[in-house]
Amino acid sequence: MMVHFDYYPKDRPQIRVLEHRLEGAIKRAGAGELGETEFHIDGNDGYLYMYGPDPDRLYVVTGPILKSSKLMTNAEVTKHYGSRTETFVIHRDGVR
């Protein structure tokens, strides 16, 4: 699963806190693992990568944490099912 989000350099400490929350939740649930976060130097694009056998389960575990973060408002989630993908936007109002 990949989460594409916008960020500013000042947001990096908050992103690190978010990473720790996601990592702990994923491990506790036995749903997979958090990969490296990617920051594009030439822009404000960030990417969170999460790996596990079931992308739906990963999102069930991580979705509430992602939705609770102002930094993830309007972030784009892509779930990978082999060669098929599903992409949607995170809305903080509880939709998706």
PLY file of the C-alpha trace (Angstrom):
ply
format ascii 1.0
element vertex 96
property float x
property float y
property float z
element edge 95
property int vertex1
property int vertex2
end_header
0.00 0.00 0.00
1.27 3.47 -0.85
0.13 6.83 0.52
1.03 9.93 -1.51
0.83 13.18 0.47
1.89 16.82 0.32
4.26 18.12 2.97
6.51 21.02 3.86
9.98 20.52 5.37
8.65 21.87 8.71
6.24 18.88 8.80
8.97 16.24 9.03
8.84 15.87 12.84
5.06 15.28 12.64
5.61 12.77 9.85
8.10 10.87 12.02
5.51 10.68 14.83
2.95 9.41 12.30
5.42 6.78 11.08
5.94 5.50 14.64
2.18 5.28 15.21
1.66 3.42 11.93
4.57 1.07 12.57
3.29 0.17 16.04
-0.26 -0.45 14.85
0.86 -2.60 11.92
3.15 -4.70 14.13
0.53 -5.13 16.88
-2.02 -6.30 14.30
0.47 -8.58 12.56
-0.65 -6.97 9.29
2.77 -6.42 7.70
5.39 -3.72 7.99
6.02 -0.04 7.37
8.59 0.59 4.64
10.80 3.62 4.09
9.12 7.00 3.70
10.17 8.81 0.54
10.49 12.60 0.32
11.05 14.22 -3.06
13.71 16.88 -2.69
12.55 18.86 -5.73
8.98 19.21 -4.48
6.64 18.66 -1.58
5.65 15.10 -2.47
5.92 12.43 0.20
5.19 8.71 0.03
4.52 6.24 2.84
4.96 2.58 1.91
3.36 -0.27 3.82
3.74 -3.93 2.96
1.62 -6.91 3.89
-0.24 -9.85 2.39
-3.67 -8.14 2.54
-3.93 -4.46 1.55
-7.50 -4.25 2.86
-6.38 -5.39 6.30
-3.47 -2.94 6.20
-5.92 -0.13 5.52
-8.30 -1.28 8.27
-5.35 -1.07 10.70
-3.81 2.18 9.39
-6.82 4.07 8.04
-7.96 5.54 11.37
-4.42 6.74 12.10
-4.05 8.27 8.63
-7.46 9.96 8.88
-6.57 11.42 12.29
-3.53 13.25 10.87
-4.07 16.71 9.37
-1.02 16.03 7.22
-2.87 13.20 5.47
-5.93 15.25 4.51
-6.43 14.72 0.76
-3.62 12.16 0.64
-4.00 9.53 -2.05
-3.98 5.86 -1.01
-3.15 3.15 -3.51
-3.81 -0.45 -2.53
-2.03 -3.06 -4.65
-3.72 -6.41 -5.35
-1.13 -8.13 -7.54
-1.42 -6.40 -10.91
-4.65 -4.55 -9.95
-4.74 -1.35 -7.90
-7.38 0.70 -6.11
-6.73 4.40 -5.48
-8.77 6.82 -3.38
-8.38 10.04 -1.40
-8.39 10.26 2.40
-10.98 12.66 3.74
-10.86 13.63 7.40
-14.65 13.80 7.60
-14.79 10.03 7.84
-15.47 9.33 4.16
-13.02 6.62 3.06
0 1
1 2
2 3
3 4
4 5
5 6
6 7
7 8
8 9
9 10
10 11
11 12
12 13
13 14
14 15
15 16
16 17
17 18
18 19
19 20
20 21
21 22
22 23
23 24
24 25
25 26
26 27
27 28
28 29
29 30
30 31
31 32
32 33
33 34
34 35
35 36
36 37
37 38
38 39
39 40
40 41
41 42
42 43
43 44
44 45
45 46
46 47
47 48
48 49
49 50
50 51
51 52
52 53
53 54
54 55
55 56
56 57
57 58
58 59
59 60
60 61
61 62
62 63
63 64
64 65
65 66
66 67
67 68
68 69
69 70
70 71
71 72
72 73
73 74
74 75
75 76
76 77
77 78
78 79
79 80
80 81
81 82
82 83
83 84
84 85
85 86
86 87
87 88
88 89
89 90
90 91
91 92
92 93
93 94
94 95
